[in-house]
Amino acid sequence: MIFVTVGSRNYPFDRLFKKLDELYEKGVLTDSMFAQIGTSTYKPKHYEYKDFISQEEFLEKVKEADIVVSHGASGSIMKALNAGKKIIAVTRLAKYGEHINDHQIQNNEAFNLNRYVLMADLELENLGECFQKIYDGTDELVPWVNKDPMAIVNMIDKFIQENW
């Protein structure tokens, strides 16, 4: 099962859900999917969804999932990493009204650089390829081991300092 989460902030992410429907229509995706779509106005055609879910339901969906697709919120990504899931990170962009700024680029790039997640390109053009890498075992993802509670904060901070 694939679980998609985009958080509960008041910003839609319609282009992600449209892209996922396209991937079903092209036959790239065939697994069942559940999406938490937040305030998105686009209503998925090929998979189950709810606008919002409780924290308990979120954790249950992460537990059930083989793959988690998450926007660039470090909390959502960390919960999936701590559950040992394969993650595809997608980035909300300010130019589409998906967030107030583009900070998710930095978060997703930091996780991707360390090979904890696969990061879809900013326009989501390679999203199908990200799924395919997981399906065929060529994703080269590194399992997250949480030894230091500040490790992820330090990793993101280091990445930002070195690249921005």
C-alpha positions in Angstrom: 0.0 0.0 0.0 1.1 3.5 -0.8 0.3 6.3 1.7 0.4 9.9 0.6 0.5 12.8 3.1 0.6 16.5 2.5 -0.1 17.8 6.0 -2.9 20.0 7.4 -1.7 23.5 6.5 -4.0 25.6 4.5 -2.2 25.1 1.1 -3.4 22.8 -1.7 -1.2 20.4 -3.5 -3.4 19.6 -6.5 -0.6 19.0 -9.0 0.6 16.1 -6.9 -2.8 14.4 -6.8 -3.3 15.0 -10.5 0.1 13.5 -11.2 -0.7 10.4 -9.1 -3.9 9.9 -11.1 -1.9 10.2 -14.3 0.5 7.5 -13.1 -2.5 5.1 -12.5 -3.9 5.9 -15.9 -0.5 5.1 -17.5 -0.2 1.8 -15.6 2.9 2.9 -13.7 1.0 2.6 -10.4 -1.2 -0.4 -9.7 -0.9 -0.8 -5.9 -3.6 0.5 -3.6 -3.1 4.0 -2.3 -4.6 6.1 0.4 -4.0 9.9 0.3 -4.5 12.6 2.9 -5.1 15.5 0.6 -5.5 18.4 3.0 -7.1 21.5 1.4 -6.5 20.4 -2.1 -9.5 20.9 -4.4 -8.6 18.2 -6.9 -10.4 15.0 -5.9 -8.5 11.8 -6.9 -10.1 9.3 -9.2 -8.0 6.2 -8.8 -7.3 5.9 -5.1 -8.9 6.4 -1.7 -8.5 9.7 0.1 -9.6 11.9 3.0 -9.0 15.6 3.4 -7.6 15.2 7.0 -6.9 12.3 9.3 -6.1 12.1 13.0 -2.6 11.6 14.3 -3.6 8.0 15.2 -4.8 7.3 11.7 -1.7 8.9 10.3 0.5 6.5 12.3 -1.6 3.5 11.3 -1.4 4.4 7.6 2.4 4.8 7.9 2.5 1.4 9.6 0.4 -0.2 6.8 2.3 1.4 3.9 5.1 -0.1 1.9 5.9 3.3 0.4 5.2 6.8 1.9 4.9 9.8 -0.4 5.4 12.9 1.8 5.6 16.6 1.2 8.8 18.2 2.6 7.7 18.5 6.2 10.5 17.0 8.3 8.0 15.7 10.9 6.1 13.6 8.4 9.3 12.3 6.8 10.8 11.5 10.2 7.8 9.5 11.3 8.0 7.4 8.1 11.8 7.0 8.5 11.4 5.9 12.1 8.8 3.3 10.9 11.4 2.0 8.4 9.5 2.9 5.3 10.6 3.8 1.8 9.9 7.4 1.2 9.4 9.6 -1.9 9.6 13.3 -1.0 7.7 15.8 -3.0 8.1 19.5 -2.7 5.4 22.1 -2.3 6.4 25.3 -4.2 5.4 28.9 -3.5 5.0 29.7 -7.1 2.0 27.4 -7.3 0.5 28.6 -4.0 1.4 25.4 -2.3 3.3 27.0 0.5 4.4 30.5 1.7 8.0 29.9 0.6 10.3 27.2 -0.9 11.9 25.9 2.3 10.7 22.3 1.5 13.3 22.3 -1.3 16.1 22.4 1.4 14.5 19.8 3.6 13.9 17.4 0.8 17.4 17.9 -0.7 19.0 17.3 2.7 17.1 14.0 3.1 17.8 13.0 -0.5 21.5 13.9 -0.3 21.9 11.5 2.6 19.9 8.8 0.7 17.2 8.6 3.2 14.5 9.5 0.7 14.0 9.6 -3.1 13.2 13.2 -4.0 10.9 13.8 -7.0 12.1 16.7 -9.1 10.4 20.0 -8.4 7.9 19.7 -11.3 7.1 16.0 -10.4 8.2 14.8 -13.9 10.2 11.9 -12.5 7.7 10.8 -9.8 6.9 7.6 -11.8 10.7 6.9 -12.0 10.9 7.2 -8.2 8.2 4.6 -7.7 9.9 2.3 -10.3 13.3 2.5 -8.5 11.6 1.3 -5.3 9.7 -1.4 -7.2 12.7 -2.8 -8.9 15.1 -2.4 -5.9 17.4 0.2 -7.5 16.5 3.0 -5.1 19.8 2.8 -3.1 18.0 4.2 0.0 19.8 4.0 3.3 17.8 2.9 6.3 17.4 5.6 9.0 18.9 4.7 12.4 17.9 7.3 15.0 20.8 7.3 17.4 20.9 11.1 18.1 17.6 13.0 18.6 19.3 16.1 17.1 20.8 14.2 14.1 18.1 15.3 11.6 18.2 18.9 12.7 22.0 18.9 12.4 21.9 17.2 9.0 19.4 19.8 7.6 21.3 22.7 9.2 24.6 21.5 7.7 23.1 21.1 4.3 21.6 24.6 4.4 24.9 26.1 5.6 26.9 24.4 2.8 24.5 24.9 0.0 22.6 28.2 0.5 
